Amino acid sequence: MSRKGTVTRIIAAVLLVSTVAACGGNRNTGRVGGSFFNPQEIPLETYSAEQIFERGEYELNRRQPGEAAFYFSEIERLYPYSDWARRALIMQAFSYHRDKDYPNSRSAAQRFIDFYPDDDDAAYAQYLLALSYYDQIDEVGRDQGLTFQALQSLRTVIEVYPDSEYANSAILKFDLAFDHLAGKEMEIGRYYLRRDHYTAAINRFRVVVEDFQTTTHTAEALHRLVEAYLSLGLNHEAQTAGAILGHNFQSTEWYEDSYKLLTGQGLEPAFFKDNWLGAIYRQTIKGEWL
């Protein structure tokens, strides 16, 4: 089997409706390679690497990824210098990920990258490593450490393996993770704004405007800056934020709301260069928003 065939086997192992899985109810036995495989009665060391590999695939077929990971890891232990160990290592990373055991998936994927950096499956290993962070983003609350790790790992896929089949997916997930970070800043900023902690809110919205300009949250961040600055009586800052909003997002509800707030106080969106938003405004006028 070619090196590239490993990932094909991964996909096949997940999609295949195994006829073996329907045979018998004993989770410790299965027909593998034409004979019954029973590690409880026969020591695992007596089986060949190929037989253990097939047992791992068998466990995947019957939706037992944790069991599959165990058998693939045993190949790495018993036959560390064989070609089956290489194949089993990427399958181990995949199986752990299917089992949502992200630390072990990440560990196996990193070992594959370290041991086989030039292998065709190295791109997939790096992608799995990134997914081990990415798939936990929604579980981390306000701790964004995993999101940053996901971004770094996804960037590696994009930059080191730009021609791989995983690059486009990595780009999409990178954008979503980046947007997620901006969303968290917005969430905290709104929290402060509702409690009239305007300076703290401004600091959060400023991060979005300066560091996350390409995300879906920029228009709202500018509007919230208008709200916060008007509340503090900082009219020039509010007007400049409104001007940026009108220049880039005039058709949005956020600009309409900001315009009403400004005109309600006898003001209009206007550029004032004596604040940090002045630099942002000049970037937009010069077409350097990105």
N, C-alpha and C positions, 0 to 999 in steps of 0.2 A: 504494500500500500504506500502511496506517495505521502509526503508530509502534509500536503494540502488536504489529503483525504481525512485527516483527523477531525477537522471541524465539520465536514460532511457527515461523519459518523455521529458526531454530537447531535446534530440536527435530526438525523434519522432515528437516533435513540429516543429522542423526545417525542417525535411524531408517530413512530411506528406503533401500531396496535399489536402487541406481542401475543402470539399464540401460546407462548410458554407461560405467560402470566396467568393463563386460565387453567393451567394444569396443577392440581394438587393444592392443598391448603397449607403445607408446611413451609414457613418463610425461610427455613434454613436449607432447603433442598430445591434444586431445579435442574432441568435437563440442559446442560451446557456442553457444547462441542460433541453432542451425540451420546453423552453419558451423564448420570446423575452427579451433581456436585453437592457434597455434604461435608462442610468443614467441621461440623461437630463430631463426626465419626472418623474422618480422615484429616490429619494435620494439613493446614493450608500450604505448608512448605512443600508438600508432595505434588501439588498442582503446578502446571506450567504457567508462565506469565500470561500466555494467551488465554488459558482457561480462566484465570482469575479476572482478566480483562473482560471476558465474555460474561462472567458472573456480575461484574459491575454494570455492564450494559443491561443485563437481565433485571437488576434492581431498579435501574432507571426506567425501564419499560413498565415495571409494575408500580411506578411512582413512589419509590423509596430512595430518594436522592442521598439521604444520610447513610444508608447501607451501601449505596453505590460508591460514595466517597471513601468509605472504609476499605472496600476491596481495591479501588484504584490506588489508595495510599499504601496498601500492602505490597503492590507491585513495586512501588518506589522503594520500599524497605527490603524486599526479598530479591529483586532483580534491578539494582540501582543503575547498572551500566548497560542495560539492554535498551533496544529501541522501544520496547513495550513500556519501559519506565517513562520515556519521553511522552508517548501517547497518553499514558495513564495520568501523568501530571496535569496536562491540560484538561483532561476529563475530570480529574479530582477537583480542580478549580471550578469547573462548570457545575459539578454535582453539589459542592458546598453552596454555591450561589443559589441553585435551585432549592436547596434546603434552608435558605435564608441565614446560613451560617457565614456571615460576611467576613469576619476576621480570618477564618480558615480559608475561605475562597481567595481572599486577598493574599494571604501567605503563600498559597499554592501558585497563584498567578505570578507573584513576584519571583518565586523560585524558578518558574519556567523562563521568565525573562532573563534572570541571572545565568541560568545554565544553558539556555538555547536562544541567545539574542538574535541570531541570524535565521532562525527557523521561520517557516511560513506562518506558523501559528502564534508567533510572538505578538503580532498585531492584535489577535484575538485575546491573548493573555492580558495585554495592556488594557484592552477594552473591558474585560471582566474586572480587572483591578479598579478601573474607574467606576464601573457599575456597583462595585461593592461599597463605594461611598455614595454614589448618586441615589441608589435605591433606598437610602436611609434618610434622605434630606427631610422628608415630611415628618420624621420621627424625633427630630432633635430640638424642637421648640426654638428657643432664642439662641441656642449654642450653634453657631454657624461654622464650627471647625470642619465638620464633614463636608459642608458645601464648598469650602475653599479647597479641601483635598480633592473633591470631585472635579472642580474646575482645573486644578493642576494636572490631574491624571487624564482628563479628557483633552486638555491642550496637548499633552504628550502624544495621544493617539493622532490628533489632527496634524501635528508638526512632524512627528517621526514616521508616521505611516499614512501620508496624505493620499496614496493611491490604493489603500486597502478598502475592502468593502465595509469597513466600520467607520470610516472617516466622516461620511455624511451624517450618520446617526450620532456620532460624537459631537459634531457641530451643532446639531439640533439640541442635544442634551446640554451642551455648554451654554447655549443661549437661554435655555429654560432655567438652568442653575443660576446663571448670572441674574436673570429676572427675579429669581427667588430671593437672592440676597437683597436686591433693591426693595422687594416687597417687605422684607423683614425690617429694613430701615424705615419704610413708610409706616408699618404697623406701630413701631415704637414712637415715631414722630407724631402720629395721630393720638396715641395714648397721652403724650405730653401736652399736645394742643388742647385736648378735651379738658385737661386739668389746669389750663391756663399757665403751663410752664413753657412760655413762649421761646425763651432762649434755647432750652434743651430741644424743643421741637425744631427750631430753625437749624440747629446743628445736624439733625438727622436728615431733614429735607435738603440741606446743602450737600450732604454726601451723595444723595441720589442725583442731584443736578450736576455735580462736578465729576463723579466717578461712575455713574450708571446712566449716562446720557442716552444710550441706545436702547434702553429698556422701555417697557410699556408704562412705567410709573412716572416718567419725567414730567408729563403735563400736569398730573395731580400734584407733584412735588412743588412745581412753580406756583400753582394756585394756593397751596397751603402756605407757601412763603408770603404770598400776598396777604392772606388772612393774618398770619402771625405778625408780620411787620406793621400792618395797619393797627393791630391791637396794641403794639408797642409805640405807636405814633411815629414810626420810621417811614415816612411817606416816600422818600426818594427810593429806598430799597423796594418798597411795595410796588411803586410805579415801574421800576426797572424790571422786576420779576414779571409784571403784567405785560411789559413790552416784549420780553423774550417769549412769553406764552403766546402773545398775539402774532409774533413773527413766525413761530414754528408750529403752533397748534391752534390757529384761529378758528377752525371749524369745530372745535371740541366744546363740550359743555363746560370744561374747566375754564376756558377763556371767557365764555359767556358769564359764568359766575364771578370771575375775577373782575371783569369789566363792570358788572353791576356793583360790586363792592367798591371799586375805585370811584366810579361816577356818583355813587351814593354819598361819597364824602367830598364831592366837588373836585375829584382828581381824574386824570386820564393816564393810560399807559404811556410812559415816557422814559427815555434813556438818561440816566445820571451816572457818570463815570466815577463818582467818588465812593464806590463801594465794591465789594467782591463780585457782585453780579455784573458790573461793568465789563469785566474781562469776558464773561460768558456772552454778554450781548454782542461785543465786538466780534467774537468768534462766529456767531450766527450771521452777522451782517456780511462777513468775509467768506461765508460758506464753509467755515471750518468747524461746524458743529460736531462732527464725528472725530 
